[in-house]
Every structure is written in structure tokens, then in C-alpha cells.
Amino acid sequence: MANIEPTKDPIIKSLIGLSIPMIIESNLQTVVNLVDTFFVSKISYSAIGALVSSSILLILISALTIGISIASSIFFTQSWGAKNYNRANIVYSNALIVVVAFSVISIMLYPFLDNILALLGLKGATLVFAKEFLSVSILGLPISFVFGLNSSTLKSMSLPNKTLIIMLVATIINIALDPLLIFVLKMGVKGAALATICSMFVGILLQVYVISKTKLRFIFDIDIQLIKQLLSKSIFASFHLMIRILSMLLIIKIIAIHSQIAISSYSIVTRIYQILLFMIFGISNAAAVIVGQNIGSKNWPFVKEGVEKSLLLGTAFISLLDLLLFLFSDSIIGIFTSQSQYFEISKNAMMYFALSYPFFAMGSIANRITMSCGNTFLPSIVNFFSLFLFQLPLAYFLSMYMSLNGIWLSILLANILNFLLNIMILKYNLSKLSVDYKFLMMFTGQKNA
């Protein structure tokens, strides 16, 4: 696969060439998650809720390093687009130093697992399985963090095909190790965690090999001012992610008020919709690379075209797949459970998810493009408002009258609000760059000014 040049190639070619490998790569992670869920479900149905709750908690712990990766990609992509490779190397190197340092600090959470899990409202077998899974996963955080930063950096270099191959190898290793560690070696849910860590370690070795063939180099040149800039941007990028993850954890807590078994049903639906979630991430990241590199090279017509086509094509693609998932929802849910009580809860939740995902897609793409413009503050505020100040209170209130369906409805309404606010802040950031933003009005039903 030929390398993509977002500052030179037609936008459609760049968008397809970058997003397809990113989408496939992201969905390989979905495959891993679904395979993990399948094998873990053979241990106990309660283990599914434990696995998903633990995974959400791990993302929350990883929020700062993910924020560092996002902040690094903002500076790195613009430097790479401007062909300033020395600056790009310094950005990557300092980001790696910060990520490694934070990963070591994160391991210190190990002694506090009981207290952390108690806050989630997990009980009984679900609590036991969650603790087992996290006891292994937390020790592997340094490997997970470095793998994530390297993957983000390679994508910023317009090399998603390389990250795809690496992820494919890691996925095969993970799937092969799952039954071996979980059942043959009788490690249970700990085996699922260890399989992921081992596959990522092999992935890092492959990443180092690929990086050695490019102009990217690790330079041990600690730039305090740059680290401050990275942390400044990452704080809001991390806050943006933490708000979303915390809202998911609190949604689980609200669900737990009404039904412990509904936690596993919610977990099944979120696992299924990770197929679309990671596709949205792939399209969003491709759009961010295109817009970021063209901002770096000051190619403003390409910036406008990149934003417009990413939103239009990305949303149309996700909406089509969303419809297909909903039409075959019975068969898909049936893979994970045949018990009527679990099935009905999952099916009801999936209906609301299907209605909300086109809005979630548009909001996420607009959000990621705004970050590529260098603004991580406003996207974080939007998340805080739409999720913490709107969705969570609404979920609690509606659940008192509509039970679980009230919670699912709050998710739909929050995604609609999030979409509208993200389009508004994208319009604001494009206006600061003197980029024509009138085409955004089509997404909100407004007429061009």
C-alpha cells in the first residue's frame, strides 16, 4: 500500500487511504474484545460485566497517557506536515518520556483495587472477577501505554497500513493465547488480561522495527517547555476522555440500582457497538491527520474540504452500518445469551443505541477535528456539559419513571446535544483559521449566512 500524502493527494483518496486501515485496525481491537467476551462468558455470565467494567476503568486510568498521545499528535502532525522532522522527533521523544513516567506511577494503584471497585457498585461474583482481571492488567500498563503512543505516532505519519499489520499480528496472538491461558492453564479472567499484555509486547517490538525504517528517531532531549505544552493540551484531552468514561461508569452504577443482570446486558450492547465506535475513531483520526497536516502546511482549501468530506462521508457510512446492526440485532445478541430476560434488556438498549449513533458519529468526527486545530479545551467542556450536567442527571431522573428505558433514552438525547455543540465549536475554530465554515450549517438545519 502506497504512502498517503494528505497535503498533496486528493482529499477523498487521503480520507479513504487513511481511514480504511485505521477502521480495520480499530475493529481488530473489537474482535479481540468480542473474543475475550465470548471466552470469558464460558466461565460465568457475571464475568462479562466484570470484564467490561474493568476495561472501562482501565481506560479511565489510561486517560492522561491517551491525552498525551492526542496532544503529541497535534504538535507532531503539524510538524510532520511542514516537513520539520527534527521538531517532530523532539515532540515524539518527550511524549514517550512522559508516558513511560506516568505508566510507572499508575502501577501504584494496585494496592487500592478493592476500594476502586467498591465505588463502581460491583458485587458478588462480578466484583471477584473484576479484581482478578485488574490485578494482571494494571501491571501491564507500561506496555499498553507505549503501544498506544507508538500507534498514534505512526498514524500521524500517514502510515496506518503499518499500524494495521502490527495490530493484525497482535490480534492473532491474543486470540491464540486466550483459550490457552483461560482454560488450558486455568487462569480464568486473568488469562484474558495476560493474553492482551503479551500481544501488545510483541506489537511494540514490531513498532520499533517500523520506526527504525522511517525518519522518526528517539532523541533524549528533555524539553521542559514542550512537556508543559503537552501536559497543558493533554489535561483537557484527558479530561475529555475521563468525562466520557466516568459517565459510562456512573451509568453502570445507575443501572445497578435497578438490576445487577442489566449490567451484563448493557456490557453486551456496548461490546457490539464497539464495531461502530472504533470505525468512528478510525474516520475521526483520519480526518484529524488530514486537517492537522494541512494546517501545518497552511493549505486552507484542503482544510475546508477535509472537514466537509470527513463529516459527510463518515456519517453516511456509520449510519448505514448502524442500520444493519439494528436489523440483525436478534441474531447478534443471541451469540452472547439465549436467556429471555437478558435478551430483552439487551434488545431494548440496542434500539436506543441504534438511534443515537449517527449523532454520536457526527459529534465525534467534529470533536476530533477541533482538537487537530489545537483546541482541546472546548471539546472537553462540551463533553462535561452534555454528559455530566445533562445525561447523568437525566438518566437518574428518567430511570425513576421509565426504569432501564429511561437510562437508554438519556444516552440518545445526550448524543444529540453533544453533536449540536461539537458542530458549533468546530465552526468557531474554523473561523479563527479564516476557513469558510458555512457548509457546517447543513448539519444543524440552519441557512447559510
N, C-alpha and C positions, 0 to 999 in steps of 0.2 A: 504494500500500500504506500503510495507516494505521500511525502510530507505535505501538509496543508500550509499555505501562506495566507493567513487571514487579511493581511494588509494589501495583498495583490490579487488573490483569487476571487472570483465572483462570490457574493455572499451566500447564495444557495449552495454552491459547492463546498464552501467552508463550513456552513451550518450542518450539512449532511455528513461531510467528511469527518467533522469533529464529533458531532452528536451521536452518530451510529455506534462507533467504538465505545464511547462513554456510556451509552444506553446499554449496550451488550455487557460491558464490564460491570455496570451497576446491577444489572439483572443476574449476573453470575453470583453477586452477593445475595440477591434474593433467593437464588437456587440453593445456596448454602444455608440460608436461614430456614427455608422450607424443608430442606432435607434434615437439618437439625431438629426442626419441629416434628417431623414425621418420626424420626428415630426416638426422640425423647417422649413422644406420645405413647410409645410402646412400653415405656417404664411406668407412666401414670398420667392420667389426664391432668392432674394438678401440676405436673411438671411443665406442661405447656405454658400455663400462666406464670410459673416461676421463671422459665427461660425468657419470655418476652419482657416481663417486669425487670429482670436483671439486665437484659440488653439495653432497655431504655435508661436504666440507672448508669450503665457503663458509658453511654453516650453523654449523659449529663456530666459525669466525671471528666470525660474527654473534651468537654466544651471549650476549655481555654486553648487546648492544642489545635482543635478544629478551627477556632478563631484565629490562631496564629497562622494556620495554613491559608485561610481566606485572606488575612491581611498581607501575608507574604505574596500570595498570588496577585494582589492588586499592584504592589510595587514591582514584583518580578515580571508580570505580563507586560506592563508599560515599558519597563527597561528592555525586555527582550524584543518587543515590537519596535523600539527605537534603535535596535542593534547595539545597545550599550551592554555588552556581555560581562564586562568586569563588574559593573554595578549589580547586574543580575546575580552573579556568583556571590557577591558580598551579602545580598539580600537572603539568598538561599542558605548560606553558611550560618548567618546569625539566627535565622529562623530555626535551623536544625539544633543549634546550641540551646536555644530557649526550650524547644520541645523536649530534648533529652533531659534537661534540668527539671522540667515540670513533671515528666513521667516518673522520675525517681521520687519526687515529693508525693506523687499520687499513691505510690505503694504504701505510704504511711497510713492510708485509710483502712488497711487490712484489719487492725485490731478493733475497729469500730463497726464491723459488718452488722452485728446484731442490732445496734442502735439505729443504723441507717435503714435496715429492712423493716424495723418496727414502725418507722414513720410512714411506710407505704400501706400499712394496714393488712399485710400478708399474714396468714395464719396457718396453723397445722402443717400439712404436707407441703403446701405451696411455699411456706417460709423455709422449711428444711431444704427443699430442692434449690431454692434461690440462693441460700447461703453456700451450698456445695458448689454451685456454678460460679459464684463470685469469688470464692476462695482461690480458685485457679485463675480466673480471668484477670483479676486485679494484678497478680504477679506478672502477667504478660503485657501490661500496659505499655512499657517502653517499646516493645516490638510493634504493637499496634499503632502507637503514635508516630514512630519513624516511618512505618509503611505508609501511613496516611499522608504525611508531608511529602514524601518522595513521589507518591502517585499524583498529588495535586500539582507538584512542580513539573512533572513530565507532561501533564495535560496543558499547563500554561505555556509549554514549549511547542505546543501543537503536535504532540506525539501520543495521542490517545490510543493509537494502534499498538504501541509498545506496552502501555499500561493494560490494554485488553489481553494481550498474550500472557503477561505476567499474572493477571487475575485468573485467567483460564487455568494456568498451571496450578496456582494456589487453590482454586476451586476443586480441581480433580484430586489433589492431595487431601483436602479437607473432607470431601465425600468418601474417599477411600478409608481415611482414618476413623471416621465416625463409628461405623459398626464394629470395627476392631477394638477401639478404646471403650466404647459404651457397653458392648455386650461380651466380646471375647475376653477382654481384660477386666470386665466387670467394674468399670469406673463410673458407670451411670452418667449423670449430667456433667460430672467433672470431665469425663471423656470428651463430651461435645466442646467444652471450653478449651481443653488441651489440643484438640484437633485444629481449632481455629488458630491458636498461637503457633503451632508447628507450621501450618501452611503459610502464615504471614512471614515467618522467619525465612522460609525458602524464597518467598516473594521479595524480601529485602535483598537477598543475595543476587537475584535477577535484576532488580532495580539498580544496584551498584554497577553491575556489568553494563547495562544500557547507558547509564550516566557516563561511564568511562569512555563511551564512544561518541560523546557529544562535546560541546564547548563548555558545558557546565562542570565546574570544579568546586570542591570544598576548600575554602580559604580560611584558615584560623586567624581571622582579623576581627576581633570583637569591636563592633561599632556601637557604643553606648547610645548615641543619638538615634541610630537606626532602630535599635532594640526598643527604645522609648516609643518611637513611631509605630513599630509593630505591635507593641503592647497596647498603645492608645487605640489603634484600629481594631485590634483583636478583642479588646474588652467589650466593645459594642457588638462585634460579630459573635463573640461567645455569649453575650447577654441575649442576643437574638436567638441563638440556638437553645440556650438554657431555658428561656421562657417557653419555647415550644415543647421541650422535653418535660419541664416541670408541669406544664399544663396537662400533658399526657399522663404523668404520674398522679396528678390530682384528680384527673378524670377517672383513673383506676380506683382511687380512693372513694370517689362519689359512687362509682359502680358498686364497690364493695358494701356500701350502705344498704343496697337493695338486694344484692346477690353475689355470693362468692363464685358461683359457677359462671356467672356472666363475665367475670374477669377473663376466663379462658376463651369464652365466645368472642369477646372484644379482641383478644390476642390473635385469634384465628383470622378475623377480618383484617386487622392491621397487617398481619403477615401476608395475606392475599394481596392487599392493596400496596404492599411494598413493590410489587411488579410495576405499578404506575408511578409510585413515589420515586423510585430510582430512575425511571425513564425521565421524569420531570427534572431530577437532579442532573441527568446527562444533558438534556436540552439546555437547562439553565447554565450549566458550566460551559457548554459550547458557546452560548450567547455571550457569557462573560469574557471568554478568551477573545472572541471576535471584536467585541466592543472595547475591551481593555487594550488590546494591541493596536487598534486603530486610533484610540485616544492617544496612545504613546507616540504614534507616527503622525498625529494631527490630521488624519484622513476623515474629516467630518461627514462627508456624504456616506461613507461606508458605516460610520457610527449609526446614523439615522436608519439606513437600510437594514443594518444588522438587528437593531432593536425591533423594527417593524416586522420583519420576516420571522424573527425568532418567536415573537408573540403570536402571530397569525398561524404559522405552520405548526408550532409546538402545541398550541391549544387545540387545533383541529385534530392532530394526531392522538393526543391524550384522550380527547372526547370520544373518538372512535373506539379506542381500546377499552375505555371505561364502559361504553355501551355493551361491548362483547362480554366483559367480565360480569356485568349485571345479568345479561341474558342467560349465561351459563352458571349462575351463582349456585343453584341447587347442586349441580354436579361437583363444582369446586369445593363447596363446604363439605359435601359428602366424603371427600377424601380424608378429612380430618376427624369427622364424627358422624355417627349414624343415630345417635340418641336424639329423640324428638325434641326434648327440652333445650338441649344445647343448639340443635339445628335451627329452631325457630328464633332464638335470640340472635344467632349469627346472621340469619337471613334478614331480619328486621334492621339490624345495624348496617348490613351491606347495602340496603336500599338507600339509606341516608348518605352513606359514603359515596355511592354512585352519583347522586345528585350534586354533591359538593365538590367532586374532584375537578371538573372543568374550571371552576372558580379558583380552586387551590392551585391548579397548574398555571393559570394566568398570573395570579398573585406571586407565585414563587419565581417565575421567569422574570417578571418586572422587578422583584426584590433583588435577585442576584445581579441583574444588570445595573441597578442602582449602586450596589456595592462595588462593581467593577469601575464605576465612575469615581470611586474613592470615598463614598459616603456610607459608613457603616452605622452611623448614629440613628438616622431616621428610620431605616428598616427595623432596628431594634425597638424603637418607640412604637412603631406600628404593631409589631408582634405583641408587645406588652399590653397595648390598649385592646387589641382585638381578642387576645387570648385570656389574659389575666383579668382585665377590667370588664370584659364583655362575656366571653364564653363560659368561664368558670362560674361566676355568679348565676348566669342564665341556666347553666346545666343543673346546678343545685336547686334553683327555684322550679324549673320545669319538671325535674325528676320527682318533686313532691306531688305533682298533679298527674304527670304522664308516665311516671316510673322510668324505665330504661329508655323508652322512646323520646322522652324529654331530653335526655343526655345526647342521644344521636342527633336530635333536631338542633341543639345548641352548637354542635360541631358544624353542621351545614350553614347556619346563619353566621357563625364566626368566620368561615371561609369566604363567604360572600363579602362581608365587611372588610376582611383582610385584602381581598382582591381590589376593591374600590380604593382603599387607602394607598396601596402599593402603586397603583396607576398614577395617583396624584403626586406621590413623591418622586416617581420616575420623571413625570412631566417637569417638576421643579428642577431636578438635577440636569436634565437635558437643556432647559432654558439657561442654566448657568454656563453651560458649554457652548451656548449660542447654536444649539442644534434644533432644527424645526421639530416641534413636538405635536403639531396639530393632528397628526394621524392617530394619536392616542385617544382622541375623542370618540372614535368608533367603538372603543371598549366600554365606554361609560354612557353611551347613548346621547352625548352632547353634540351640538353642531359646531363645526369649525368656527373659530373666532374670525 
